[in-house]
Amino acid sequence: MAWDGDVVGTLGCAPGDLDHIEKVLALVRPAERLFMRRYWSIERYGRDYATRQFRVPLDAAAAHTLIDTSRPIVDADGKVAVIAGAWQADANGAPHPVQAAS
């Protein structure tokens, strides 16, 4: 996975620590994890990709709400080659964009 933006400030860990979808899912609130796993699955290709919000806990009392705009990108054969997108977090009233591609 490739990351850009304020990953440490937004997600609380370095981009190199998020090299697999399971590690990214581990950051998502447990109550939302299964839904986001399904949302990010390759099997969704071709379905409606509405923007989705989810939360990443920062500590026991606070969490970032992230807005996910990821979409699959297909190759010449119509197969999913990569899922790319951007997340935006509102931290203290200031938006922090984070981009990822896998």
N, C-alpha and C positions, 0 to 999 in steps of 0.2 A: 504494500500500500504506500502511496505517496501522499504527503501532507504539506499544506502551505498555510501561512497565517499564524496567529497566536495560539498554537496548540497547547502549550504549557499553561498559559494564562486562562484559557477557556476550559480545557479538559483536565488540567492538573497533572499531566504526564508528558514526557517527551515523545515526539513523533516516532522515534525508533522503537518505543514500547508498544506501539499500535500497529504492528505489522501483519495482523491477521484479524478477520472479522470477529472471531471469538473474543479477542482482547478488547475490541471496541464495544461489543455487546456487554462485556463485564462492567463497563462504565455506566451503562443505562440502568435506571431504577429497576429493581427486580419486578415490580408490578407492570412495567412496560416492555420488558425484555423479550418476551415471546412474540408480542405484536411486532416489534421492530425486527426481530429475526425473520418473520414472515414478510414484512415490508421490504427488507433488503434482499430477499432470496431471488435467485436467478429465475425461478419459475414465474415470477411476476412479470417477466418481459412481455410486452404487448398489452398489458392491462393499464388501467388508469393510474397514473402516478400523481396523486394529489400531494401537495406539500403537507408534511407531517411534522408535528411538534412532539418532542420527548424531553425528558429531564435527566441530567447527569448530576448526581449528588456531589457537592463540594466538601461537605462535612456533615455531621449529624443534624445540623440545623438549616443548611442552605443548599440550594441546587441551582444550576443554570438550566433555563428552558432553551432548548435548541430548536431551530427551524431547519428541517432537512429538505433540500430540493434535489436529491440525487435521482439519477435516471440511468438506465443501461445504454451503452453505445454498442451498436452491432457492427460486425465486420461485413465484408462483401457477400458472404454466404448467408447473412441474416442471423448469425449466431451472436450471442452476447460476448463481446470481447473485453469490455471493461464497464464497471459501474462508476460513474463520476458524478460529483455534485458538490454542493456547498452547504455548509451549516452556518447559521448565524445565531450567536448567543447574545442575550442582553444582560450585561454585567454592570450593575450600578448605573443603569440608564445609558450606557454607551455600547453600541453594537460592536461585536468582535467577529468578523468573518473568519471561518475556517474552511478550507477546501480539502477534499480527499478524493482519491481515485484508487481503485483496486483492479 
